[in-house]
Amino acid sequence: MTVLEKTPETVVLSNEEIRRYSRHLIMPEVALAGQKKLKRASVLLVGTGGLGSPLGLYLAAAGVGRIGLVDYDVVDETNLQRQVIHGTKDIGRSKLASAKERMLDVNPYVQVDTYETVLTSENALDILKGYDVIVDGTDNFPTRYLVNDACVLLGKPNVYGSIFRFEGQVSVFYAKEGPCYRCLFPQPPPPGLVPSCAEGGVLGILPGTIGTLQATEAIKLILGIGEPLIGRLLLYDALQMRFEEVKLRKNPKCPVCGEQPTVTALIDYEQFCGVPAHDRENGSKLASEWEITPQELKTRLDRGERIVIVDVREPHEWDIAHIEGARLMPLGSLAERVHELDSADEIVLHCKTGVRSARALEFLRGIGFRKLKNLKGGINAWAREVDPRLPTY
């Protein structure tokens, strides 16, 4: 199958492009006609982070004529362990500007269009409709469901990728030919059940593997060659160096691509998933009465007030940095260790940036604790504002 009609004769490769793509042109599966298809094609990348890095580089190098990039973030030092399209010189710079510059350096014969915005229900259809293939390089559930539903409504193939720690997934969700993402995951997981990469980490090499697999699928769709991952979910375990495949079936009762769809327009995906549509661990949404700033906590400690500081991170994070005198009680074991806490004490909870400790606070509130505060910004904020001897991560 192919997502393109017959390549019009008006698509021409210059002598310079023929030299550049010569290794493609001598392959009968690609040849001159296939390279013209690539030049005519348009691919939209949602995200220019871990997955977007190899996607952007390899699709540009392959000669995809028009590549769109959607992102709103800036390059952070913690990105560079895996987001190889950016460099140290790009820290603090727009990811879109950094990625576009690098892609055009790889191949000045392609067009790179940028959309510096959060993808939302209001703008998704307008942005996606102009592209042949959509590639999902996001790391949050609201945007995954948004991209899936928009692709179904527009009749576009969605090249899906997901990564976490040492594992990844790849598939092509194309409702015209097979199942969509909602056929596999009708409902998002409960908020807080699945940790983000910011909370759980990701092997820096992993997005290179998964992103290049996504790029391969996008190119196969454009060229109309091989067997795309439609109706198949490819699972990758880097620790075991093992690939497995799961067959997927279209769900006739799918709310968006089924026989009688109930989702016929884009919805509020943050409300649907119960989590914000962003890729960063960006603090909690607790009311201010339940929060305490690093400076406020330091002032109270300096006055000699008795405050129990509870660190809900993991032991390997404690080894990176910890607040003197804090108790380590990882979030996953908090329920079974809650007897170690006294509800009469003033308790300040913290994690890396405040997200997990906010969940811990909600749990403790639910079982009767009231003298609780969440350290705003977590230990990273404490290191920046109170104790610069501690590293941030």
C-alpha positions, -999 to 999 in steps of 0.1 A, spaced: 0 0 0 10 36 -4 -3 69 10 6 87 -23 -10 87 -57 12 83 -87 41 107 -87 35 135 -112 60 141 -139 66 176 -126 87 163 -97 123 166 -108 156 157 -91 186 180 -98 219 165 -107 231 174 -72 201 155 -57 208 125 -79 243 123 -66 231 128 -30 205 100 -33 225 77 -55 225 48 -29 187 49 -31 185 52 -68 204 20 -75 179 0 -53 151 -13 -75 127 -9 -46 133 28 -45 149 39 -78 142 72 -95 105 69 -92 107 62 -55 130 91 -48 106 114 -66 78 100 -43 99 109 -13 106 144 -26 69 149 -32 58 136 2 51 155 34 55 141 69 46 158 102 66 151 133 48 158 166 76 164 189 114 171 183 127 153 214 140 118 219 120 102 191 119 133 170 156 135 168 164 104 147 131 110 128 140 145 118 176 136 109 168 104 89 137 117 71 156 148 60 186 127 49 163 104 30 149 133 10 114 137 22 104 169 5 85 186 32 88 179 69 67 196 95 77 200 132 54 206 161 69 216 195 68 244 220 98 235 243 133 248 246 165 227 248 174 217 283 207 202 294 189 170 305 177 165 269 211 160 255 215 125 268 191 113 241 179 142 219 208 141 195 194 165 170 203 193 196 237 202 209 252 219 239 253 252 221 215 249 217 207 249 255 179 274 261 171 277 224 138 268 208 138 231 199 122 239 166 149 263 156 176 239 167 161 209 149 154 229 117 189 242 115 204 207 120 180 191 94 188 217 68 225 211 74 220 174 68 199 181 36 194 217 23 171 202 -5 142 196 19 116 221 33 111 222 70 80 239 83 77 246 121 47 250 144 58 265 177 27 256 196 11 230 219 -10 207 197 -46 211 208 -81 201 198 -84 236 183 -54 235 160 -47 198 154 -69 193 123 -56 224 106 -20 214 112 -23 177 103 -45 180 72 -17 192 50 6 162 55 6 127 40 20 108 71 18 118 108 45 105 131 38 106 169 69 113 189 52 125 220 55 113 256 21 120 271 -13 103 268 -35 134 260 -14 141 229 -13 105 218 -51 103 219 -54 137 202 -30 126 174 -48 93 170 -83 108 168 -72 136 144 -56 110 121 -87 89 121 -109 119 113 -86 130 85 -79 95 71 -41 99 78 -17 71 89 -3 76 124 32 61 129 33 55 166 63 51 189 66 49 227 96 46 250 102 40 287 134 30 305 147 1 284 116 -7 264 99 6 233 68 1 211 62 8 174 31 5 152 12 21 124 -23 30 133 -42 36 100 -80 33 104 -85 28 66 -65 -4 67 -65 -16 103 -69 -7 140 -62 27 156 -46 35 189 -80 35 207 -86 -1 194 -56 -11 215 -61 13 244 -98 23 246 -91 42 279 -60 59 292 -45 45 324 -55 61 357 -35 93 364 -3 86 382 -2 49 374 23 51 345 53 73 354 67 96 328 103 94 314 111 124 336 101 103 366 113 68 355 141 76 331 150 63 296 181 47 282 196 74 260 201 51 230 165 37 231 148 66 212 174 61 185 163 26 179 125 33 181 127 66 162 146 50 133 120 22 132 93 49 129 112 66 102 115 33 83 77 28 85 71 63 73 93 58 43 77 24 35 43 41 35 55 68 11 72 43 -13 44 17 -10 69 -11 -4 72 -39 22 47 -47 49 39 -18 72 32 -24 109 -5 -20 104 -23 -44 127 10 -52 144 26 -39 175 64 -43 177 78 -46 212 115 -40 219 134 -49 250 169 -34 250 181 -53 280 172 -87 265 179 -74 230 146 -90 219 119 -80 195 84 -94 199 53 -88 178 17 -87 189 -11 -89 163 -38 -62 166 -73 -63 154 -97 -35 146 -123 -31 173 -158 -28 156 -169 -10 188 -140 15 188 -155 49 197 -135 67 170 -129 42 141 -156 16 148 -188 8 130 -208 33 150 -183 59 162 -193 81 191 -162 104 189 -168 124 157 -149 155 167 -119 163 188 -125 164 226 -108 178 257 -80 152 260 -65 166 292 -99 160 308 -102 126 292 -68 115 305 -68 134 337 -32 146 332 -17 177 314 -6 175 278 31 181 281 62 160 282 79 176 313 76 169 350 66 204 356 54 207 392 21 199 408 -13 214 405 -20 216 442 -37 246 458 -12 270 472 -23 262 508 -8 227 504 25 240 491 57 254 507 85 271 488 122 261 495 129 295 511 98 291 534 110 256 544 145 268 551 132 297 572 111 274 593 140 249 597 164 277 607 139 288 634 142 253 649 107 242 641 101 204 641 93 194 606 94 159 592 107 159 556 97 129 536 114 121 503 92 100 480 118 94 453 136 61 446 168 51 464 190 57 433 177 92 431 185 97 468 221 88 459 222 117 434 211 143 460 191 145 492 181 170 518 199 165 551 177 149 577 150 138 553 134 103 554 134 82 523 100 67 517 95 59 480 60 66 467 54 30 457 60 18 493 43 47 511 10 29 517 27 0 535 49 23 555 24 49 564 24 36 600 59 51 603 44 86 601 26 105 628 -4 126 617 3 150 645 37 160 629 42 188 604 52 169 573 68 183 541 68 159 512 92 162 482 104 145 451 123 157 421 101 185 410 69 181 430 47 158 409 51 125 428 51 142 462 18 159 452 4 124 446 18 113 480 1 143 496 -32 135 481 -29 99 494 -21 110 529 -49 135 529 -73 108 519 -64 87 550 -67 116 574 -34 135 575 -39 172 575 -6 189 585 10 184 551 29 205 527 44 197 492 78 213 485 72 234 455 96 225 427 110 196 446 147 189 454 157 206 422 142 239 434 158 234 468 192 229 451 187 261 430 174 283 457 187 270 490 217 246 487 236 251 454 261 224 465 234 198 455 232 188 418 200 191 398 190 163 374 
